[in-house]
Amino acid sequence: MQPPKPTLQDVANYAGVSTATVSRCLNQPDKVKAALQEKIHQAIQVLGYVPHGAARALASRRTYCIGAVVPTIDNAIFSEAIQYLQRHLAKAGYTLLLAQSSYSLDEELREVQALLTQGIEGLVLVGEDHHPAVFEAIQQRNIPLVNLWTYHPHSQYSCIGINNVRAGQRIAQHLTDLKHQHIAVISGIIQGNDRARERLQGISQHLQGKDLAFSEDQLVECRYSAEQGRLAMHNLLSRHDNLTAVICGNDILALGALCAARERGLSVPQSLSITGFDNIEMIAVISPALTTVNSPSRRMGTQAAEYLIQQIHTPTRTLVHHELAADLIIRETTGPAVNDF
């Protein structure tokens, strides 16, 4: 016969506190002193007590769960933001429920609906391109929403992220300052991805402002993978023998582009400059080290957790529009244009 499962009363007796204090520690840890929390959690660990989630939610009408849907967990920037989001939610006693959409708005809608049925109390999404039914479902449940990796000062939804148009302009300006005139772009799929679309918009606006041509023939859209970046670079170089610079939609695409340049015997940056986006850890240590734009993923995750917890505790539904800096990090893959075509 299995021994009886430890109860809330057992935990209270072991820690020398009331059951109400144990319950408060589990449900509202911010209202319990740190020393007392440590004592209670030690009792929980020793006894092997597991709170009954359904009963806890029924009694408090709370689930203490936050949902998040990201395009993919393969990308380090999303993984990093999720890590910091979860870390700060856990400190406040919340559990993160995570799903990925594979860059599909329909799949994202299905995942959001599934999370809502689990009783999530807040939601984190990426960007502002979402299925209309996503917003309808969130409004019906009246839970706080925050969009990450995007910033629009007048958005009707809370957002914490970067100005993607300005980031695109800054990359293009870096290359035109180096006298590059023949510039192409390897982008992620633009449909359903406002971040990619706005960065391309910024690049195009800057080049046009410099009276430099930029047409659809100078753009390749593809999935975010190194192999797709490699194939896209070969595609561009086959069509344009005068390219001196290529802007890539993220660092993984840029790694593939660097591989293609090497396969064609092109030195970087002497013959061809290449830029990325995100500043993932590995690209600082490859050779040549990649010029890129830093995506402040950790700050996004942290600030998203802080905003949602504040809105749950004090449901004012006040919107926040936080712009984070997207710093250009110049390394070894960009240099002056050596040819004047």
C-alpha positions as CSV (number, residue, x, y, z in Angstrom):
1,M,0.0,0.0,0.0
2,Q,1.3,3.4,-1.0
3,P,1.8,5.9,1.9
4,P,-0.8,8.8,1.9
5,K,0.1,11.9,0.0
6,P,1.2,14.8,2.2
7,T,-1.4,17.5,2.7
8,L,-1.4,21.2,3.1
9,Q,-1.8,20.6,6.9
10,D,1.3,18.3,6.9
11,V,3.3,21.2,5.3
12,A,1.9,23.7,7.9
13,N,2.7,21.4,10.8
14,Y,6.3,20.7,9.6
15,A,7.0,24.4,9.0
16,G,5.3,25.5,12.2
17,V,2.8,27.8,10.5
18,S,-0.9,27.9,9.7
19,T,-2.4,26.4,6.6
20,A,-3.5,29.9,5.6
21,T,0.2,31.0,5.6
22,V,1.2,28.0,3.4
23,S,-1.7,28.8,1.0
24,R,-0.7,32.4,0.9
25,C,3.0,31.5,0.2
26,L,1.9,29.3,-2.7
27,N,-0.7,31.7,-4.1
28,Q,0.5,35.2,-3.2
29,P,4.2,34.8,-2.4
30,D,4.8,38.6,-2.6
31,K,2.8,38.8,0.7
32,V,5.0,36.4,2.6
33,K,8.4,37.3,4.0
34,A,11.3,35.7,2.3
35,A,12.5,33.8,5.4
36,L,9.1,32.3,5.9
37,Q,8.8,31.4,2.2
38,E,12.1,29.5,2.5
39,K,10.9,27.6,5.5
40,I,7.7,26.6,3.8
41,H,9.4,25.6,0.6
42,Q,11.9,23.5,2.6
43,A,8.9,21.7,4.2
44,I,7.3,21.1,0.8
45,Q,10.6,19.7,-0.6
46,V,11.2,17.4,2.4
47,L,7.6,16.1,2.5
48,G,7.2,15.9,-1.3
49,Y,4.0,17.9,-1.3
50,V,2.5,18.7,-4.7
51,P,-0.3,21.3,-4.7
52,H,-3.4,20.2,-6.5
53,G,-3.7,22.6,-9.4
54,A,-7.3,22.1,-10.2
55,A,-8.4,22.5,-6.6
56,R,-6.2,25.5,-6.1
57,A,-7.7,27.2,-9.2
58,L,-11.2,26.3,-8.1
59,A,-10.7,27.7,-4.6
60,S,-9.1,30.9,-5.7
61,R,-10.6,31.3,-9.1
62,R,-7.1,31.8,-10.3
63,T,-4.8,29.6,-12.3
64,Y,-1.5,31.6,-11.9
65,C,-0.7,30.6,-15.5
66,I,0.6,32.9,-18.2
67,G,0.6,31.9,-21.9
68,A,3.1,32.7,-24.6
69,V,3.2,31.9,-28.3
70,V,6.4,32.4,-30.2
71,P,7.1,31.7,-33.9
72,T,9.7,29.0,-33.0
73,I,11.9,27.9,-30.1
74,D,14.7,27.1,-32.5
75,N,15.7,30.8,-32.6
76,A,18.0,31.7,-29.7
77,I,16.4,35.2,-29.3
78,F,13.0,33.7,-28.6
79,S,14.5,31.1,-26.3
80,E,16.3,33.8,-24.4
81,A,13.3,36.0,-24.0
82,I,11.2,33.0,-22.8
83,Q,13.9,32.1,-20.2
84,Y,13.8,35.6,-18.7
85,L,10.0,35.8,-18.9
86,Q,9.6,32.5,-17.1
87,R,12.3,33.4,-14.5
88,H,10.5,36.5,-13.4
89,L,7.0,34.9,-13.6
90,A,8.2,32.1,-11.3
91,K,9.4,34.6,-8.7
92,A,5.9,35.9,-8.5
93,G,4.3,32.4,-8.3
94,Y,3.2,32.1,-11.9
95,T,3.7,29.2,-14.4
96,L,4.4,29.8,-18.0
97,L,2.6,27.8,-20.7
98,L,4.5,27.9,-24.0
99,A,3.5,27.2,-27.6
100,Q,5.0,27.9,-31.0
101,S,3.2,28.9,-34.2
102,S,5.8,28.0,-36.9
103,Y,5.2,31.5,-38.3
104,S,1.6,30.5,-39.2
105,L,-1.2,32.9,-38.1
106,D,-3.7,30.1,-38.2
107,E,-1.5,27.9,-36.0
108,E,-1.0,30.8,-33.6
109,L,-4.8,31.2,-33.3
110,R,-5.2,27.5,-32.5
111,E,-2.5,27.7,-29.8
112,V,-4.0,30.9,-28.3
113,Q,-7.4,29.2,-28.1
114,A,-5.9,26.2,-26.4
115,L,-4.1,28.4,-23.9
116,L,-7.3,30.3,-23.1
117,T,-9.1,27.1,-22.3
118,Q,-6.4,26.4,-19.7
119,G,-7.4,29.6,-18.0
120,I,-4.3,31.7,-18.6
121,E,-4.4,35.1,-16.9
122,G,-2.1,36.9,-19.4
123,L,-0.7,36.4,-22.9
124,V,2.6,37.2,-24.6
125,L,2.8,37.2,-28.4
126,V,5.4,38.2,-31.0
127,G,4.8,41.1,-33.3
128,E,1.5,42.7,-34.3
129,D,0.5,40.5,-37.2
130,H,-2.1,38.2,-35.7
131,H,-5.3,36.5,-36.8
132,P,-8.2,38.8,-36.1
133,A,-9.9,36.1,-34.0
134,V,-6.9,36.2,-31.6
135,F,-7.7,39.7,-30.6
136,E,-11.4,38.9,-30.3
137,A,-10.8,35.9,-28.1
138,I,-8.5,37.9,-25.8
139,Q,-11.0,40.7,-25.5
140,Q,-13.8,38.2,-24.6
141,R,-11.6,36.8,-21.8
142,N,-10.5,40.3,-20.7
143,I,-6.9,39.3,-20.0
144,P,-3.8,41.5,-20.6
145,L,-1.8,41.1,-23.8
146,V,1.7,42.3,-24.6
147,N,3.3,42.1,-28.0
148,L,7.1,41.7,-28.1
149,W,9.8,42.6,-30.7
150,T,7.7,45.4,-32.0
151,Y,7.2,49.1,-31.0
152,H,4.5,51.5,-32.2
153,P,3.8,54.4,-29.9
154,H,0.1,54.5,-30.8
155,S,-0.7,50.8,-30.9
156,Q,-4.0,49.8,-29.5
157,Y,-2.1,46.9,-27.7
158,S,0.8,47.0,-25.3
159,C,4.1,46.4,-27.0
160,I,7.7,46.1,-25.8
161,G,10.3,46.0,-28.4
162,I,12.3,47.7,-31.1
163,N,11.4,50.1,-33.9
164,N,12.0,47.7,-36.8
165,V,11.7,50.4,-39.5
166,R,14.4,52.5,-37.8
167,A,16.6,49.3,-37.3
168,G,16.4,48.6,-41.1
169,Q,17.3,52.2,-41.9
170,R,20.3,52.0,-39.6
171,I,21.7,48.9,-41.2
172,A,21.3,50.4,-44.7
173,Q,22.9,53.7,-43.5
174,H,25.9,51.8,-42.2
175,L,26.5,50.3,-45.6
176,T,25.9,53.5,-47.6
177,D,28.3,55.3,-45.2
178,L,30.8,52.7,-46.4
179,K,30.0,53.8,-50.0
180,H,28.0,50.6,-51.0
181,Q,25.6,51.3,-53.8
182,H,24.6,47.8,-55.0
183,I,22.8,46.2,-52.0
184,A,20.6,43.2,-51.8
185,V,18.4,41.7,-49.0
186,I,17.8,38.2,-47.8
187,S,14.6,38.4,-45.7
188,G,12.4,36.0,-43.8
189,I,9.0,35.4,-45.3
190,I,7.3,38.8,-45.1
191,Q,3.6,37.7,-45.2
192,G,2.4,37.5,-41.6
193,N,5.7,38.8,-40.2
194,D,5.5,42.5,-39.5
195,R,9.0,42.6,-38.1
196,A,10.5,41.4,-41.4
197,R,8.2,43.7,-43.4
198,E,9.1,46.8,-41.4
199,R,12.8,46.2,-41.5
200,L,12.6,45.9,-45.3
201,Q,10.6,49.1,-45.4
202,G,13.3,50.9,-43.4
203,I,16.0,49.6,-45.8
204,S,14.1,50.6,-48.9
205,Q,13.3,54.0,-47.5
206,H,17.0,54.7,-46.7
207,L,18.2,53.5,-50.1
208,Q,15.6,55.6,-52.0
209,G,16.6,58.6,-49.9
210,K,20.1,58.1,-51.2
211,D,18.8,57.8,-54.8
212,L,19.9,54.2,-54.9
213,A,17.8,51.7,-56.7
214,F,16.1,48.9,-54.8
215,S,13.7,46.5,-56.6
216,E,12.1,43.2,-56.0
217,D,14.9,41.6,-58.0
218,Q,17.3,42.6,-55.2
219,L,15.2,40.7,-52.6
220,V,15.0,37.0,-51.7
221,E,12.4,35.8,-49.1
222,C,13.0,32.5,-47.4
223,R,12.6,30.5,-44.2
224,Y,15.0,31.4,-41.4
225,S,17.6,28.7,-41.8
226,A,21.3,28.7,-42.6
227,E,20.7,26.4,-45.7
228,Q,18.0,28.8,-47.0
229,G,20.4,31.7,-46.5
230,R,23.1,29.9,-48.4
231,L,20.8,29.1,-51.3
232,A,19.4,32.7,-51.3
233,M,22.9,34.1,-51.5
234,H,23.8,31.9,-54.5
235,N,20.5,33.0,-56.1
236,L,21.4,36.7,-55.7
237,L,25.0,36.4,-56.8
238,S,23.9,34.5,-59.9
239,R,21.5,37.3,-60.8
240,H,23.7,40.3,-59.8
241,D,27.4,40.3,-60.5
242,N,27.9,43.8,-59.1
243,L,26.7,43.2,-55.5
244,T,28.9,44.7,-52.9
245,A,26.7,44.2,-49.8
246,V,23.9,41.9,-48.6
247,I,21.6,42.6,-45.6
248,C,20.2,39.4,-44.0
249,G,17.0,39.2,-42.0
250,N,18.7,37.4,-39.1
251,D,22.0,36.0,-38.0
252,I,21.2,32.4,-39.1
253,L,20.5,33.6,-42.6
254,A,23.7,35.6,-42.5
255,L,25.7,32.4,-41.6
256,G,24.3,30.7,-44.7
257,A,25.2,33.8,-46.8
258,L,28.8,33.7,-45.5
259,C,29.0,30.0,-46.4
260,A,27.8,30.8,-50.0
261,A,30.3,33.6,-50.3
262,R,33.1,31.3,-49.3
263,E,31.9,28.6,-51.8
264,R,32.2,31.2,-54.5
265,G,35.6,32.3,-53.5
266,L,34.5,35.8,-52.3
267,S,36.3,37.3,-49.4
268,V,34.3,39.0,-46.7
269,P,34.3,42.0,-46.4
270,Q,37.0,42.7,-49.0
271,S,34.7,41.6,-51.9
272,L,31.3,41.5,-50.2
273,S,29.9,42.9,-47.0
274,I,27.3,40.9,-45.1
275,T,25.1,41.9,-42.1
276,G,22.8,40.0,-39.8
277,F,20.2,40.8,-37.2
278,D,19.7,39.6,-33.5
279,N,23.2,39.3,-32.2
280,I,23.0,35.6,-31.2
281,E,26.0,34.4,-29.1
282,M,27.8,32.4,-31.7
283,I,28.2,35.1,-34.4
284,A,30.6,37.1,-32.2
285,V,33.2,34.2,-32.2
286,I,33.0,33.0,-35.8
287,S,35.6,34.3,-38.3
288,P,34.9,36.8,-39.7
289,A,32.7,38.0,-36.8
290,L,29.3,39.2,-38.0
291,T,28.1,42.8,-38.1
292,T,24.6,42.7,-36.8
293,V,21.9,44.5,-34.8
294,N,21.4,43.6,-31.1
295,S,17.9,42.4,-30.2
296,P,17.4,43.0,-26.5
297,S,15.6,39.7,-25.8
298,R,16.3,39.5,-22.1
299,R,14.9,42.9,-21.4
300,M,11.8,42.1,-23.4
301,G,11.1,38.9,-21.4
302,T,11.7,40.7,-18.1
303,Q,9.6,43.7,-18.9
304,A,6.8,41.5,-20.3
305,A,6.6,39.6,-17.0
306,E,6.6,42.8,-14.9
307,Y,3.8,44.3,-17.0
308,L,1.5,41.2,-16.9
309,I,2.0,40.7,-13.2
310,Q,1.2,44.4,-12.5
311,Q,-1.9,44.2,-14.7
312,I,-3.2,41.0,-13.1
313,H,-2.8,42.4,-9.6
314,T,-4.1,45.8,-10.5
315,P,-6.3,45.4,-13.7
316,T,-6.3,48.9,-15.0
317,R,-5.7,47.7,-18.6
318,T,-3.3,50.6,-19.0
319,L,-1.3,50.2,-22.2
320,V,2.5,50.3,-22.3
321,H,4.5,51.2,-25.4
322,H,8.2,50.6,-24.5
323,E,10.8,51.1,-27.1
324,L,14.1,49.3,-26.5
325,A,17.4,50.2,-28.2
326,A,18.5,48.1,-31.2
327,D,22.2,48.9,-31.3
328,L,24.2,48.3,-34.4
329,I,27.2,46.2,-33.6
330,I,30.0,46.6,-36.2
331,R,32.3,43.7,-36.5
332,E,34.4,42.1,-39.3
333,T,31.9,41.3,-42.1
334,T,31.4,44.9,-43.3
335,G,33.9,47.2,-44.9
336,P,34.2,49.9,-47.5
337,A,33.0,49.1,-51.0
338,V,36.1,48.6,-53.1
339,N,34.5,48.6,-56.6
340,D,32.7,51.6,-58.2
341,F,30.4,50.1,-60.8
